[in-house]
Amino acid sequence: MLLLMKINLGFALVTALVMGAFLRRVALNALNQESTYRRSLAQKSKRTAMDNDYMMAVLKAFCQA
């Protein structure tokens, strides 16, 4: 039983890492598609974290594409 639990935890960890990478890729794609704020991805990411209106603009640009 303990071995089975370790295997399941291993798969859960791998799944979490893959999903994290997938979500990070989606976020980068959304930032790339937004074109009203011509800055680097790092600057866009920081602005998105601080400004809810800009975050909505990024999400709208991503959903329209």
Gaussian input, Z-matrix of N, CA and C with variables (Angstrom, degrees):
# hf/3-21g

backbone

0 1
 N
 C     1     B1
 C     2     B2     1     A1
 N     3     B3     2     A2     1     D1
 C     4     B4     3     A3     2     D2
 C     5     B5     4     A4     3     D3
 N     6     B6     5     A5     4     D4
 C     7     B7     6     A6     5     D5
 C     8     B8     7     A7     6     D6
 N     9     B9     8     A8     7     D7
 C    10    B10     9     A9     8     D8
 C    11    B11    10    A10     9     D9
 N    12    B12    11    A11    10    D10
 C    13    B13    12    A12    11    D11
 C    14    B14    13    A13    12    D12
 N    15    B15    14    A14    13    D13
 C    16    B16    15    A15    14    D14
 C    17    B17    16    A16    15    D15
 N    18    B18    17    A17    16    D16
 C    19    B19    18    A18    17    D17
 C    20    B20    19    A19    18    D18
 N    21    B21    20    A20    19    D19
 C    22    B22    21    A21    20    D20
 C    23    B23    22    A22    21    D21
 N    24    B24    23    A23    22    D22
 C    25    B25    24    A24    23    D23
 C    26    B26    25    A25    24    D24
 N    27    B27    26    A26    25    D25
 C    28    B28    27    A27    26    D26
 C    29    B29    28    A28    27    D27
 N    30    B30    29    A29    28    D28
 C    31    B31    30    A30    29    D29
 C    32    B32    31    A31    30    D30
 N    33    B33    32    A32    31    D31
 C    34    B34    33    A33    32    D32
 C    35    B35    34    A34    33    D33
 N    36    B36    35    A35    34    D34
 C    37    B37    36    A36    35    D35
 C    38    B38    37    A37    36    D36
 N    39    B39    38    A38    37    D37
 C    40    B40    39    A39    38    D38
 C    41    B41    40    A40    39    D39
 N    42    B42    41    A41    40    D40
 C    43    B43    42    A42    41    D41
 C    44    B44    43    A43    42    D42
 N    45    B45    44    A44    43    D43
 C    46    B46    45    A45    44    D44
 C    47    B47    46    A46    45    D45
 N    48    B48    47    A47    46    D46
 C    49    B49    48    A48    47    D47
 C    50    B50    49    A49    48    D48
 N    51    B51    50    A50    49    D49
 C    52    B52    51    A51    50    D50
 C    53    B53    52    A52    51    D51
 N    54    B54    53    A53    52    D52
 C    55    B55    54    A54    53    D53
 C    56    B56    55    A55    54    D54
 N    57    B57    56    A56    55    D55
 C    58    B58    57    A57    56    D56
 C    59    B59    58    A58    57    D57
 N    60    B60    59    A59    58    D58
 C    61    B61    60    A60    59    D59
 C    62    B62    61    A61    60    D60
 N    63    B63    62    A62    61    D61
 C    64    B64    63    A63    62    D62
 C    65    B65    64    A64    63    D63
 N    66    B66    65    A65    64    D64
 C    67    B67    66    A66    65    D65
 C    68    B68    67    A67    66    D66
 N    69    B69    68    A68    67    D67
 C    70    B70    69    A69    68    D68
 C    71    B71    70    A70    69    D69
 N    72    B72    71    A71    70    D70
 C    73    B73    72    A72    71    D71
 C    74    B74    73    A73    72    D72
 N    75    B75    74    A74    73    D73
 C    76    B76    75    A75    74    D74
 C    77    B77    76    A76    75    D75
 N    78    B78    77    A77    76    D76
 C    79    B79    78    A78    77    D77
 C    80    B80    79    A79    78    D78
 N    81    B81    80    A80    79    D79
 C    82    B82    81    A81    80    D80
 C    83    B83    82    A82    81    D81
 N    84    B84    83    A83    82    D82
 C    85    B85    84    A84    83    D83
 C    86    B86    85    A85    84    D84
 N    87    B87    86    A86    85    D85
 C    88    B88    87    A87    86    D86
 C    89    B89    88    A88    87    D87
 N    90    B90    89    A89    88    D88
 C    91    B91    90    A90    89    D89
 C    92    B92    91    A91    90    D90
 N    93    B93    92    A92    91    D91
 C    94    B94    93    A93    92    D92
 C    95    B95    94    A94    93    D93
 N    96    B96    95    A95    94    D94
 C    97    B97    96    A96    95    D95
 C    98    B98    97    A97    96    D96
 N    99    B99    98    A98    97    D97
 C   100   B100    99    A99    98    D98
 C   101   B101   100   A100    99    D99
 N   102   B102   101   A101   100   D100
 C   103   B103   102   A102   101   D101
 C   104   B104   103   A103   102   D102
 N   105   B105   104   A104   103   D103
 C   106   B106   105   A105   104   D104
 C   107   B107   106   A106   105   D105
 N   108   B108   107   A107   106   D106
 C   109   B109   108   A108   107   D107
 C   110   B110   109   A109   108   D108
 N   111   B111   110   A110   109   D109
 C   112   B112   111   A111   110   D110
 C   113   B113   112   A112   111   D111
 N   114   B114   113   A113   112   D112
 C   115   B115   114   A114   113   D113
 C   116   B116   115   A115   114   D114
 N   117   B117   116   A116   115   D115
 C   118   B118   117   A117   116   D116
 C   119   B119   118   A118   117   D117
 N   120   B120   119   A119   118   D118
 C   121   B121   120   A120   119   D119
 C   122   B122   121   A121   120   D120
 N   123   B123   122   A122   121   D121
 C   124   B124   123   A123   122   D122
 C   125   B125   124   A124   123   D123
 N   126   B126   125   A125   124   D124
 C   127   B127   126   A126   125   D125
 C   128   B128   127   A127   126   D126
 N   129   B129   128   A128   127   D127
 C   130   B130   129   A129   128   D128
 C   131   B131   130   A130   129   D129
 N   132   B132   131   A131   130   D130
 C   133   B133   132   A132   131   D131
 C   134   B134   133   A133   132   D132
 N   135   B135   134   A134   133   D133
 C   136   B136   135   A135   134   D134
 C   137   B137   136   A136   135   D135
 N   138   B138   137   A137   136   D136
 C   139   B139   138   A138   137   D137
 C   140   B140   139   A139   138   D138
 N   141   B141   140   A140   139   D139
 C   142   B142   141   A141   140   D140
 C   143   B143   142   A142   141   D141
 N   144   B144   143   A143   142   D142
 C   145   B145   144   A144   143   D143
 C   146   B146   145   A145   144   D144
 N   147   B147   146   A146   145   D145
 C   148   B148   147   A147   146   D146
 C   149   B149   148   A148   147   D147
 N   150   B150   149   A149   148   D148
 C   151   B151   150   A150   149   D149
 C   152   B152   151   A151   150   D150
 N   153   B153   152   A152   151   D151
 C   154   B154   153   A153   152   D152
 C   155   B155   154   A154   153   D153
 N   156   B156   155   A155   154   D154
 C   157   B157   156   A156   155   D155
 C   158   B158   157   A157   156   D156
 N   159   B159   158   A158   157   D157
 C   160   B160   159   A159   158   D158
 C   161   B161   160   A160   159   D159
 N   162   B162   161   A161   160   D160
 C   163   B163   162   A162   161   D161
 C   164   B164   163   A163   162   D162
 N   165   B165   164   A164   163   D163
 C   166   B166   165   A165   164   D164
 C   167   B167   166   A166   165   D165
 N   168   B168   167   A167   166   D166
 C   169   B169   168   A168   167   D167
 C   170   B170   169   A169   168   D168
 N   171   B171   170   A170   169   D169
 C   172   B172   171   A171   170   D170
 C   173   B173   172   A172   171   D171
 N   174   B174   173   A173   172   D172
 C   175   B175   174   A174   173   D173
 C   176   B176   175   A175   174   D174
 N   177   B177   176   A176   175   D175
 C   178   B178   177   A177   176   D176
 C   179   B179   178   A178   177   D177
 N   180   B180   179   A179   178   D178
 C   181   B181   180   A180   179   D179
 C   182   B182   181   A181   180   D180
 N   183   B183   182   A182   181   D181
 C   184   B184   183   A183   182   D182
 C   185   B185   184   A184   183   D183
 N   186   B186   185   A185   184   D184
 C   187   B187   186   A186   185   D185
 C   188   B188   187   A187   186   D186
 N   189   B189   188   A188   187   D187
 C   190   B190   189   A189   188   D188
 C   191   B191   190   A190   189   D189
 N   192   B192   191   A191   190   D190
 C   193   B193   192   A192   191   D191
 C   194   B194   193   A193   192   D192

   B1=1.4546
   B2=1.5275
   B3=1.3336
   B4=1.4585
   B5=1.5264
   B6=1.3275
   B7=1.4606
   B8=1.5289
   B9=1.3173
   B10=1.4629
   B11=1.5290
   B12=1.3275
   B13=1.4614
   B14=1.5234
   B15=1.3475
   B16=1.4599
   B17=1.5229
   B18=1.3139
   B19=1.4592
   B20=1.5260
   B21=1.3268
   B22=1.4625
   B23=1.5252
   B24=1.3269
   B25=1.4615
   B26=1.5193
   B27=1.3279
   B28=1.4588
   B29=1.5138
   B30=1.3360
   B31=1.4623
   B32=1.5241
   B33=1.3197
   B34=1.4643
   B35=1.5264
   B36=1.3151
   B37=1.4594
   B38=1.5239
   B39=1.3148
   B40=1.4663
   B41=1.5221
   B42=1.3156
   B43=1.4661
   B44=1.5248
   B45=1.3220
   B46=1.4644
   B47=1.5247
   B48=1.3221
   B49=1.4599
   B50=1.5212
   B51=1.3267
   B52=1.4648
   B53=1.5229
   B54=1.3234
   B55=1.4647
   B56=1.5281
   B57=1.3261
   B58=1.4589
   B59=1.5188
   B60=1.3274
   B61=1.4624
   B62=1.5235
   B63=1.3245
   B64=1.4647
   B65=1.5276
   B66=1.3205
   B67=1.4692
   B68=1.5259
   B69=1.3332
   B70=1.4645
   B71=1.5325
   B72=1.3318
   B73=1.4679
   B74=1.5339
   B75=1.3326
   B76=1.4661
   B77=1.5270
   B78=1.3193
   B79=1.4654
   B80=1.5282
   B81=1.3297
   B82=1.4643
   B83=1.5219
   B84=1.3225
   B85=1.4638
   B86=1.5259
   B87=1.3230
   B88=1.4677
   B89=1.5259
   B90=1.3284
   B91=1.4653
   B92=1.5267
   B93=1.3169
   B94=1.4664
   B95=1.5205
   B96=1.3140
   B97=1.4599
   B98=1.5227
   B99=1.3168
   B100=1.4639
   B101=1.5286
   B102=1.3343
   B103=1.4644
   B104=1.5298
   B105=1.3139
   B106=1.4615
   B107=1.5222
   B108=1.3087
   B109=1.4603
   B110=1.5274
   B111=1.3378
   B112=1.4617
   B113=1.5289
   B114=1.3173
   B115=1.4609
   B116=1.5263
   B117=1.3280
   B118=1.4631
   B119=1.5293
   B120=1.3254
   B121=1.4661
   B122=1.5242
   B123=1.3276
   B124=1.4644
   B125=1.5283
   B126=1.3249
   B127=1.4631
   B128=1.5227
   B129=1.3376
   B130=1.4619
   B131=1.5244
   B132=1.3249
   B133=1.4636
   B134=1.5261
   B135=1.3253
   B136=1.4662
   B137=1.5244
   B138=1.3310
   B139=1.4643
   B140=1.5237
   B141=1.3260
   B142=1.4589
   B143=1.5258
   B144=1.3240
   B145=1.4618
   B146=1.5280
   B147=1.3329
   B148=1.4619
   B149=1.5230
   B150=1.3310
   B151=1.4625
   B152=1.5310
   B153=1.3216
   B154=1.4686
   B155=1.5260
   B156=1.3264
   B157=1.4655
   B158=1.5283
   B159=1.3325
   B160=1.4649
   B161=1.5328
   B162=1.3242
   B163=1.4635
   B164=1.5257
   B165=1.3232
   B166=1.4633
   B167=1.5272
   B168=1.3294
   B169=1.4650
   B170=1.5292
   B171=1.3264
   B172=1.4699
   B173=1.5206
   B174=1.3273
   B175=1.4658
   B176=1.5218
   B177=1.3293
   B178=1.4717
   B179=1.5206
   B180=1.3324
   B181=1.4654
   B182=1.5253
   B183=1.3234
   B184=1.4673
   B185=1.5230
   B186=1.3180
   B187=1.4711
   B188=1.5201
   B189=1.3204
   B190=1.4571
   B191=1.5204
   B192=1.3137
   B193=1.4735
   B194=1.5058
   A1=110.65
   A2=116.56
   A3=120.48
   A4=110.93
   A5=116.89
   A6=120.46
   A7=110.68
   A8=116.44
   A9=120.78
   A10=110.76
   A11=117.06
   A12=120.43
   A13=110.72
   A14=116.98
   A15=120.49
   A16=110.82
   A17=117.08
   A18=120.84
   A19=109.78
   A20=116.87
   A21=120.23
   A22=111.57
   A23=117.09
   A24=119.88
   A25=110.77
   A26=116.52
   A27=120.37
   A28=111.25
   A29=116.51
   A30=120.25
   A31=111.20
   A32=116.97
   A33=120.36
   A34=110.24
   A35=116.79
   A36=120.60
   A37=110.85
   A38=116.46
   A39=120.35
   A40=110.25
   A41=116.99
   A42=120.96
   A43=110.61
   A44=117.25
   A45=120.89
   A46=110.97
   A47=117.34
   A48=120.16
   A49=111.56
   A50=116.41
   A51=120.13
   A52=110.27
   A53=117.55
   A54=120.40
   A55=110.88
   A56=116.96
   A57=120.21
   A58=111.33
   A59=116.50
   A60=120.73
   A61=110.59
   A62=116.84
   A63=121.17
   A64=110.98
   A65=116.82
   A66=120.32
   A67=111.65
   A68=116.37
   A69=120.10
   A70=110.44
   A71=116.98
   A72=121.54
   A73=111.36
   A74=116.44
   A75=120.53
   A76=110.03
   A77=117.16
   A78=120.70
   A79=111.04
   A80=117.20
   A81=119.89
   A82=111.54
   A83=117.00
   A84=120.13
   A85=110.86
   A86=116.70
   A87=120.40
   A88=110.40
   A89=117.26
   A90=120.18
   A91=111.23
   A92=117.26
   A93=120.37
   A94=112.01
   A95=117.79
   A96=121.09
   A97=112.88
   A98=118.46
   A99=121.58
   A100=108.20
   A101=117.32
   A102=119.24
   A103=114.53
   A104=119.69
   A105=119.50
   A106=111.85
   A107=118.45
   A108=123.62
   A109=107.11
   A110=117.36
   A111=122.46
   A112=110.51
   A113=115.77
   A114=122.23
   A115=108.93
   A116=115.93
   A117=120.31
   A118=109.96
   A119=115.66
   A120=119.65
   A121=111.34
   A122=116.76
   A123=119.56
   A124=110.78
   A125=116.93
   A126=120.28
   A127=111.24
   A128=116.32
   A129=119.37
   A130=110.63
   A131=116.45
   A132=120.57
   A133=111.14
   A134=116.58
   A135=120.32
   A136=111.25
   A137=116.35
   A138=119.26
   A139=110.51
   A140=116.79
   A141=120.62
   A142=110.77
   A143=116.50
   A144=120.52
   A145=111.89
   A146=117.24
   A147=120.47
   A148=114.56
   A149=117.66
   A150=121.15
   A151=110.06
   A152=116.50
   A153=120.61
   A154=112.63
   A155=117.34
   A156=119.85
   A157=110.82
   A158=115.98
   A159=119.15
   A160=110.46
   A161=116.95
   A162=120.22
   A163=110.57
   A164=116.81
   A165=120.09
   A166=110.89
   A167=117.56
   A168=120.60
   A169=110.79
   A170=116.33
   A171=120.55
   A172=110.15
   A173=117.03
   A174=120.29
   A175=111.62
   A176=117.01
   A177=119.77
   A178=110.96
   A179=117.06
   A180=120.46
   A181=110.52
   A182=116.63
   A183=120.69
   A184=110.93
   A185=117.54
   A186=120.68
   A187=111.93
   A188=118.20
   A189=121.10
   A190=112.12
   A191=117.24
   A192=120.06
   A193=111.93
   D1=-41.52
   D2=-179.04
   D3=-64.93
   D4=-39.67
   D5=178.47
   D6=-62.89
   D7=-41.28
   D8=178.75
   D9=-63.06
   D10=-39.01
   D11=178.62
   D12=-65.60
   D13=-39.47
   D14=178.67
   D15=-64.92
   D16=-40.14
   D17=178.79
   D18=-63.94
   D19=-45.29
   D20=179.66
   D21=-63.16
   D22=-38.79
   D23=177.43
   D24=-66.01
   D25=-35.89
   D26=177.37
   D27=-63.59
   D28=-44.16
   D29=178.00
   D30=-66.14
   D31=-36.59
   D32=178.90
   D33=-64.40
   D34=-39.70
   D35=178.86
   D36=-64.93
   D37=-45.09
   D38=178.74
   D39=-62.62
   D40=-43.50
   D41=179.19
   D42=-61.76
   D43=-42.46
   D44=179.46
   D45=-63.73
   D46=-40.72
   D47=179.13
   D48=-66.29
   D49=-41.25
   D50=179.24
   D51=-65.65
   D52=-43.62
   D53=179.53
   D54=-65.48
   D55=-36.94
   D56=176.85
   D57=-62.30
   D58=-43.19
   D59=177.98
   D60=-64.88
   D61=-39.55
   D62=179.43
   D63=-63.79
   D64=-45.83
   D65=-179.86
   D66=-65.90
   D67=-37.29
   D68=177.09
   D69=-63.54
   D70=-40.61
   D71=178.57
   D72=-65.22
   D73=-40.39
   D74=177.63
   D75=-63.72
   D76=-42.23
   D77=179.44
   D78=-63.63
   D79=-41.45
   D80=178.20
   D81=-65.58
   D82=-38.84
   D83=176.97
   D84=-63.13
   D85=-40.55
   D86=178.90
   D87=-63.32
   D88=-41.98
   D89=178.93
   D90=-66.83
   D91=-35.79
   D92=178.62
   D93=-66.76
   D94=-34.03
   D95=-176.28
   D96=-78.69
   D97=-20.46
   D98=179.64
   D99=-79.74
   D100=126.27
   D101=-172.08
   D102=-121.67
   D103=5.90
   D104=-178.90
   D105=-78.28
   D106=-25.51
   D107=-177.73
   D108=-114.08
   D109=98.53
   D110=-173.76
   D111=-84.39
   D112=84.53
   D113=178.79
   D114=-139.64
   D115=178.94
   D116=178.55
   D117=-70.93
   D118=164.84
   D119=178.62
   D120=-61.94
   D121=-37.22
   D122=179.28
   D123=-63.06
   D124=-42.85
   D125=179.46
   D126=-68.20
   D127=-39.73
   D128=177.04
   D129=-63.34
   D130=-40.73
   D131=-179.61
   D132=-63.36
   D133=-44.19
   D134=178.65
   D135=-63.96
   D136=-42.58
   D137=179.87
   D138=-65.18
   D139=-38.81
   D140=178.54
   D141=-62.09
   D142=-38.67
   D143=-179.85
   D144=-68.12
   D145=-30.04
   D146=-175.68
   D147=-96.45
   D148=-23.47
   D149=-170.99
   D150=-122.59
   D151=108.73
   D152=-177.93
   D153=-65.02
   D154=-34.05
   D155=178.61
   D156=-64.80
   D157=-41.03
   D158=178.00
   D159=-67.83
   D160=-36.82
   D161=177.05
   D162=-59.90
   D163=-41.61
   D164=177.65
   D165=-65.66
   D166=-36.34
   D167=177.49
   D168=-64.27
   D169=-40.13
   D170=177.93
   D171=-64.59
   D172=-44.66
   D173=-179.76
   D174=-65.74
   D175=-38.53
   D176=177.44
   D177=-64.60
   D178=-42.74
   D179=178.99
   D180=-63.49
   D181=-37.24
   D182=-179.65
   D183=-70.62
   D184=-38.75
   D185=-178.36
   D186=-73.30
   D187=-28.43
   D188=-179.88
   D189=-76.45
   D190=-25.00
   D191=-177.43
   D192=-76.92

